[in-house]
Amino acid sequence: MMTAPAQTTTMSVFVDPLIASLGVSRSAVSTAYLVGTLGCAMLVPFLGRTIDRYGLRRATGAIALCFGVILIASSVATDIVGLTVAFVGIRVSGQGALQLAATTIVAAYLHERRGLGIGISSAFGAAGISLAPVLVERLVSAWGWRTVWIIEGVSVVTLVVPAVLLLLPRRPAKGTAVGVPPARRPAEFEDWTLRRTLRTGMFWVVTGGVAIVALVAAALHFHQVSVLGERGLTQSEAAATFLPQTIAGLLTTLVAGWLADRLSARVLLALTMIFVVLGIIGAGWLSRGPTVVVYSLAIGAAANGIRAIEAAVFARHFGTVHLGAIRGTVHGITVGVSAFGPLMLALGRELAESYQPVLLITALLPLAVAIAAFVVRTPERAEPNPRDLTQQEESTDREDVR
């Protein structure tokens, strides 16, 4: 939830006040935000390896502290250069590092029902992020953007850092830990390194699916009023579609997490890509009535469900010891790809004077991923039964006592 200050939905509240206060153009602010997003994409893989090296507890506490300090420091920006630096820091520490650490914590600490746990945490996180712009907009109107950034920074430090240090165990259970030496892990676990993971087709198919969902969601959300306006919806009607998107996202995240413990990655990924295609087609060819609901539910389901699927699938197939580096690489690619979504849609509209041609071409991308999901080979990784793991831990403890 506390990554909300770095998310695009919350940042959109600050755009007009920043333009008025700093005396810069909308394109300048957009460019600064693009630079911040690309900086996040380049640095997140490094941060993922840092989490693996120092452990989730220490790394997450440090990340939250840095995020809070950066938000407070960003309040003193006076020109476009300072704003660009602020966007880089906020996006890297919040949208990149803290979000990566939060989802990795659940994947590393939970061994049984991991998918359901990720689904629950992602659902609550998505709810907090969705509601944050409403509160932030009122605060900005009352106190100004500088004061609100300070409030956000203080909130992150006072809420996240104590929670990490006081509530999070010092290390996950043996055999499921990020940053735990191999000597403390059962022999049955085969935790893959990032280099080995990068050589598998499954990694790139899942990463491609996550990136395409981010690309489509960023493009449609950024231009939603314009895209739906082309189909005859008013500005208020277009904005109202965010509510069913949020509801669909919350429900899908829970269901996707539950299904991740029961179905193969191939099936889950293909289903998600079908939702993406439905959302794209709905955006380009909807009319008032049921098709608007189809668009809203499909985009909300795909954008939120893919998060739970990705975290659970990688933990299942590649282990958790190097999960930070693996997911950091995925996160970096995803953020980088999503940064070009709005530009892609805008250029397509300018060239064809309609969104339909570019949307039709974009719909081919999720279809390709859905097909590839059933073509690539599933990595084989031996993971012991949770009951066997508990028995082995008890046996190891007895040996330690002797």
Order of alpha helices (4+ residues) and beta strands (2+ residues): alpha-alpha-alpha-alpha-alpha-alpha-alpha-alpha-alpha-alpha-alpha-alpha-alpha-alpha-alpha-alpha-alpha-alpha-alpha
